[in-house]
Amino acid sequence: MKTKNLNIIIVLGLVATIGILIAQLLWTKEAFNLEEKKFSQKVHIALLEVVKKLYQGTTSELPSHNPVNKMATDYYVINVENDFQPDILEFYLKEEFAKSNINTDFEFAMYNCQSDEMVYGKYVDILDNKTSKNNIDFPKHENLVYYFAIRFPNETSYLLSSLRFWFILSFALIIILLVYVYSIYTIIQQKKYSELQRDFINNMTHEFKTPLSSILLASSFLNKQEVIKKDDKLEKYTEIIINQSKKLNSHIEQILNIAKSDNAPMQMDKKEIFILPIIKDVIENMRLKHESLEVTINADKDFSIDADAFHFTNIIYNLLDNSIKYCDGNPKINITITEENKKLRLDFSDNGIGVSNKNINFIFDKFYRIPGIKSNETNGFGLGLYYVKKICTQHKWKIFATNNKEKGITITIEIPK
């Protein structure tokens, strides 16, 4: 993905996540305001019912105006205009608050016209169902004679507790935002390291190819000289130089091809090909270098697939070559081709040293080599199976590895029909 496109995606994702979080916080604030209004309405209705009950059994008429006055967010003054007993008031307050589902502590006080001050202050604990008499400092109101005041000291915490879901959701969104920012930071760092790695590989292979070409040219010219041809040892040494230089050149070309394919997908020339002839050709070529190689092919018939013949041949070569490299004795490979559930399945089973269960998931990673003595003895850069996996992915095939019960591993390729 281009850096410009990645930056656009990052910015859009960040803006969207922050926008959702801001919207969630605004909704939470609006929900709190609605809860506050609902609470105020319930308190208002409950206090009106208390006033009605205080007038029951008296000859006085209910006040024509609204007796409930909200003086502050959590403070109400109720003008009764009639004499009443404090015990009866407390009973009616508890009863009506319970009916209205107002489950928070409150404190109340009555005005005493004789002492001209608020008296009989009490704090009512709803949860513990206890009442304690306190010296409550309620302000006195002018021009009112028979009235009482109510305060809800825990109203804010009570309303916030009813919005637990909203706060949990907001907290979850904050966590998601932090995870997103951390993920983006990690992606940017990985992309930076990947670009540095690719640049290093390109520069390294370019610097290697120039002297290597000179070595190949000089050794080829040297091998044609009569003096060298007459001396068996010198001829053998020059052939070793040429062969090893070609092998090194092949490794460098492989690294360059992998590096190029990381920047852009490799071009595939897909057409119908038959599997068995390609496998048999690769086996014959492998036997020229490894005479003890034993390969068994199990197939009911010759199957055909749509694939790039060149890359498919390389897949077979890499899988067989890997099985030979990581085998202590005579390599024995069993190739099984079956058709099941509209899929063609190719199993490559060997008798090699195998792979531990903790490492088997990493064998298709770039530059990954299994720790061990055999890996140190074997030439390679850990690109063979990475290349195989990449070709399978571009063909939309599935590839995976499993350990055999006795010895070695089995690499399976599933090809949709």
C-alpha positions in Angstrom: 0.0 0.0 0.0 1.3 3.5 -0.9 2.3 5.7 2.0 -0.2 8.4 0.8 -3.1 6.0 0.9 -2.0 4.6 4.3 -1.8 8.1 5.7 -5.3 8.9 4.4 -6.8 5.7 5.9 -5.1 6.4 9.3 -6.4 10.0 9.4 -9.9 9.0 8.4 -10.0 6.2 11.0 -8.7 8.5 13.7 -11.2 11.2 12.9 -14.0 8.7 12.7 -13.1 7.2 16.1 -12.7 10.6 17.8 -16.0 11.7 16.2 -17.8 8.6 17.6 -16.2 9.2 21.1 -17.3 12.9 21.1 -20.8 11.9 20.0 -20.9 9.3 22.7 -19.9 11.9 25.4 -22.5 14.3 24.1 -25.2 11.6 24.2 -24.1 10.8 27.7 -24.4 14.4 28.8 -27.8 14.6 27.1 -28.9 11.4 28.9 -27.8 12.9 32.2 -29.9 16.0 31.6 -32.9 13.9 30.7 -32.4 11.8 33.9 -32.2 15.0 35.9 -35.4 16.3 34.4 -37.2 12.9 35.0 -35.9 13.0 38.6 -37.1 16.5 39.1 -40.5 15.6 37.7 -40.9 12.6 40.0 -39.9 14.6 43.0 -42.4 17.4 42.0 -45.3 14.9 41.7 -44.4 13.1 44.9 -44.3 16.4 46.9 -47.6 17.5 45.4 -49.1 14.2 46.7 -47.5 14.8 50.1 -49.2 18.3 50.2 -52.6 16.7 49.3 -52.3 14.2 52.1 -51.3 16.9 54.6 -54.6 18.6 53.8 -56.7 15.5 54.1 -59.0 15.6 57.2 -58.7 19.4 57.5 -61.1 22.1 56.7 -58.6 24.0 54.8 -58.5 24.0 51.0 -55.6 23.2 48.9 -53.6 26.2 47.6 -54.7 27.4 44.2 -51.1 27.9 43.1 -48.3 25.3 42.8 -46.9 24.9 46.3 -43.7 23.2 45.1 -40.8 25.6 44.3 -37.5 24.3 43.0 -34.9 26.6 44.5 -31.8 24.8 43.3 -30.9 21.5 41.5 -31.3 19.5 44.6 -33.3 21.8 46.9 -37.1 22.3 47.0 -39.3 24.5 49.2 -43.0 23.5 49.7 -45.5 26.1 50.8 -48.2 24.2 52.6 -50.1 27.2 54.1 -51.5 24.9 56.8 -50.3 23.5 60.1 -48.9 20.0 60.1 -47.1 17.5 62.3 -43.4 16.6 61.6 -44.0 12.8 62.2 -46.8 12.8 59.7 -44.7 14.7 57.2 -41.9 12.3 57.5 -44.2 9.3 57.0 -45.8 10.8 53.9 -42.4 11.7 52.4 -41.1 8.2 52.7 -44.3 6.7 51.3 -44.6 8.9 48.3 -40.9 8.7 47.5 -41.1 4.9 47.6 -44.1 5.0 45.2 -42.3 7.2 42.8 -39.2 5.0 43.0 -37.0 7.8 44.3 -34.3 5.6 46.0 -31.8 8.2 47.2 -31.2 9.7 50.6 -32.9 13.0 51.5 -33.0 15.5 54.3 -35.9 17.8 55.3 -36.6 20.6 57.7 -39.7 22.6 58.8 -40.1 26.2 59.5 -41.1 27.1 63.1 -42.9 30.4 63.2 -42.4 30.8 66.9 -38.6 30.7 66.7 -38.6 32.1 63.2 -36.1 29.4 62.0 -35.9 26.1 60.2 -36.2 23.3 62.8 -36.7 19.6 63.1 -34.0 18.7 60.6 -33.6 15.0 59.7 -31.5 13.0 57.4 -33.2 9.9 55.9 -31.0 7.0 54.6 -33.1 5.1 52.1 -30.8 2.0 51.8 -30.3 1.4 55.5 -33.9 2.6 56.3 -32.5 4.9 59.1 -33.4 8.4 60.1 -30.9 10.6 62.0 -31.6 14.0 63.4 -29.1 16.6 62.3 -28.7 20.3 62.7 -29.5 21.0 59.1 -28.7 24.5 57.9 -31.6 25.3 55.5 -32.2 28.9 54.6 -35.3 30.7 55.8 -37.7 32.1 53.2 -39.5 35.4 53.6 -43.3 35.6 53.5 -43.8 31.9 54.2 -45.2 30.6 57.4 -46.2 27.0 57.0 -43.6 25.3 54.8 -41.0 22.7 54.7 -37.8 22.1 52.6 -36.3 19.0 51.0 -32.7 18.5 49.9 -31.2 15.5 48.0 -27.5 15.6 48.9 -26.6 12.6 46.8 -28.6 13.5 43.7 -25.7 13.7 41.3 -24.2 10.4 42.3 -27.6 8.8 42.2 -28.2 10.1 38.6 -24.8 9.0 37.5 -25.3 5.5 38.9 -28.4 5.2 36.6 -26.2 6.0 33.6 -23.7 3.1 34.3 -24.2 1.7 30.8 -23.4 5.0 29.1 -20.2 5.4 31.1 -19.1 1.8 30.4 -19.7 2.4 26.7 -17.8 5.6 26.8 -14.9 3.9 28.6 -14.9 1.1 26.1 -14.7 3.7 23.2 -11.8 5.3 24.9 -10.0 2.0 25.2 -10.8 1.3 21.5 -9.3 4.7 20.6 -6.1 4.0 22.6 -5.8 0.6 21.0 -6.4 2.1 17.6 -3.7 4.7 18.2 -1.3 2.1 19.4 -2.0 -0.2 16.4 -1.4 2.7 14.0 1.9 3.5 15.7 2.9 -0.2 15.5 1.9 -0.3 11.8 3.9 2.8 11.0 6.9 1.4 12.9 6.6 -2.0 11.1 6.3 -0.2 7.7 9.4 1.8 8.5 11.4 -1.3 9.4 10.1 -3.1 6.4 11.2 -0.3 4.1 14.6 -0.2 5.7 14.9 -4.0 5.4 13.9 -3.9 1.7 16.3 -1.0 0.9 19.1 -2.9 2.7 18.4 -6.1 0.7 18.3 -4.2 -2.6 21.6 -2.4 -1.9 23.3 -5.5 -0.5 22.3 -7.7 -3.5 23.3 -5.0 -5.9 26.7 -4.6 -4.3 27.2 -8.4 -4.3 26.2 -8.9 -8.0 29.0 -6.6 -9.4 32.0 -8.4 -7.8 30.2 -11.7 -8.3 29.9 -11.1 -12.0 33.6 -10.3 -12.2 34.4 -13.6 -10.3 32.3 -15.6 -12.7 33.8 -14.0 -15.8 37.3 -14.4 -14.5 36.9 -18.0 -13.3 35.2 -19.0 -16.6 38.1 -17.5 -18.6 40.6 -19.2 -16.2 38.9 -22.6 -16.7 39.5 -22.4 -20.4 43.2 -22.0 -20.1 45.4 -24.9 -21.1 47.5 -24.7 -18.0 44.3 -25.3 -15.9 43.0 -28.1 -18.1 46.3 -30.0 -17.7 46.2 -29.9 -13.9 43.2 -31.8 -12.5 43.4 -30.1 -9.1 43.4 -26.6 -10.6 40.6 -27.5 -12.9 38.6 -29.0 -10.0 39.2 -25.8 -7.9 38.1 -23.5 -10.7 34.9 -25.6 -11.2 34.2 -25.2 -7.5 34.6 -21.5 -7.8 32.3 -21.4 -10.8 29.7 -23.7 -9.3 29.6 -21.9 -5.9 29.5 -18.5 -7.6 26.5 -19.6 -9.7 24.8 -20.9 -6.6 25.5 -17.6 -4.8 24.2 -15.7 -7.9 21.0 -17.8 -7.8 20.5 -17.0 -4.1 20.9 -13.3 -4.9 18.5 -13.4 -7.8 16.0 -15.1 -5.5 16.3 -12.4 -2.9 15.9 -9.7 -5.6 12.8 -11.4 -7.0 11.3 -11.6 -3.5 12.1 -8.0 -2.8 10.5 -6.9 -6.1 7.4 -9.0 -5.4 6.9 -7.3 -2.0 6.6 -3.9 -3.8 4.2 -5.2 -6.5 2.4 -8.5 -7.1 4.2 -10.9 -9.5 2.7 -11.3 -12.9 1.0 -14.6 -13.4 0.5 -16.3 -16.7 -2.3 -18.6 -15.8 -3.4 -21.4 -18.1 -4.5 -25.0 -17.9 -1.6 -27.3 -17.0 -1.3 -31.0 -16.0 0.2 -31.7 -12.6 1.9 -35.1 -13.0 4.2 -34.2 -16.0 5.6 -31.2 -14.1 6.1 -33.2 -10.9 7.9 -36.0 -12.8 10.2 -33.5 -14.6 11.2 -31.9 -11.3 11.9 -35.3 -9.8 14.1 -36.3 -12.7 16.1 -33.1 -12.4 16.4 -33.5 -8.6 17.7 -37.1 -9.0 20.7 -35.8 -11.1 22.0 -34.3 -7.9 20.5 -36.7 -5.4 20.7 -40.3 -6.7 19.3 -41.8 -3.5 16.1 -39.7 -3.7 12.9 -41.8 -3.4 9.7 -40.2 -4.5 6.3 -42.0 -4.6 3.4 -40.4 -6.4 -0.1 -41.5 -5.4 -2.8 -40.3 -7.9 -5.9 -41.8 -9.5 -5.4 -39.8 -12.6 -3.6 -36.8 -14.1 -5.3 -33.7 -12.8 -5.3 -30.3 -14.5 -5.3 -26.9 -12.9 -5.3 -23.2 -13.9 -1.9 -21.9 -12.8 1.4 -20.3 -13.9 3.5 -23.2 -15.1 6.8 -21.5 -14.3 5.9 -20.7 -10.7 4.1 -24.0 -10.1 7.3 -25.8 -11.2 9.2 -23.7 -8.7 6.7 -24.6 -5.9 7.3 -28.3 -6.6 11.1 -27.8 -6.7 11.2 -25.8 -3.5 9.1 -28.3 -1.6 11.2 -31.3 -2.7 14.5 -29.4 -2.2 13.4 -28.5 1.3 12.6 -32.2 2.1 16.0 -33.3 0.9 17.9 -30.5 2.8 16.3 -31.4 6.1 16.7 -35.1 6.0 19.4 -37.0 8.0 19.3 -40.2 5.9 18.0 -41.2 2.4 15.2 -38.8 1.6 11.8 -40.4 1.0 9.0 -38.2 -0.2 5.4 -39.3 -0.7 3.3 -37.1 -3.0 -0.5 -37.8 -2.8 -3.0 -36.1 -5.1 -6.7 -36.4 -4.2 -9.9 -34.7 -5.1 -12.5 -33.9 -2.3 -15.2 -31.4 -1.7 -14.6 -29.6 -5.0 -10.9 -29.1 -4.0 -7.7 -30.7 -5.3 -5.4 -31.6 -2.5 -1.6 -32.1 -2.9 0.2 -33.6 0.1 4.0 -33.6 0.2 5.1 -35.9 3.1 8.8 -36.5 3.9 10.9 -38.4 6.4 13.0 -35.4 7.5 13.9 -34.2 10.9 10.5 -32.5 11.3 9.6 -29.2 13.0 8.5 -28.6 16.6 4.9 -27.7 17.1 5.9 -24.2 18.4 7.8 -23.4 15.2 5.7 -25.1 12.5 3.5 -22.0 12.0 6.6 -19.8 11.2 8.1 -21.9 8.4 6.4 -19.8 5.7 7.7 -16.5 7.2 10.3 -14.5 5.2 14.0 -15.2 6.3 12.8 -17.6 9.0 15.0 -20.7 9.5 14.3 -23.3 12.2 16.9 -23.1 15.0 19.1 -26.2 15.0 22.3 -27.9 13.8 20.8 -29.0 10.5 19.8 -25.4 9.7 23.3 -24.2 10.3 24.7 -26.9 8.1 22.2 -26.2 5.3 22.7 -23.3 2.8 19.8 -20.9 2.4 18.2 -17.7 3.4 14.8 -18.9 4.6 13.1 -17.7 1.4 12.0 -20.9 -0.3 8.8 -21.6 1.7 8.1 -17.9 1.8 8.1 -17.8 -2.0 5.9 -21.0 -2.1 3.4 -19.4 0.3 3.4 -16.1 -1.8 2.7 -18.0 -5.1 -0.1 -20.0 -3.4 -1.6 -16.8 -2.0 -1.6 -15.1 -5.4 -3.2 -18.2 -7.0 -5.8 -18.1 -4.1 -4.7 -21.5 -2.9 -4.4 -22.6 0.7 -1.1 -24.0 2.1 -0.3 -25.3 5.5 2.1 -27.7 7.3 1.5 -30.5 9.8 3.8 -32.9 11.7 3.7 -36.6 10.8 3.0 -39.1 13.5 6.4 -40.8 13.2 8.9 -38.6 11.3 9.0 -35.5 9.1 6.3 -33.1 8.1 3.5 -32.9 5.5 2.9 -29.8 3.5 -0.5 -29.6 2.0 -1.8 -27.4 -0.9 -5.5 -27.1 -1.4 -6.6 -25.9 -4.9 -10.2 -24.9 -5.5 -11.6 -26.6 -8.6 
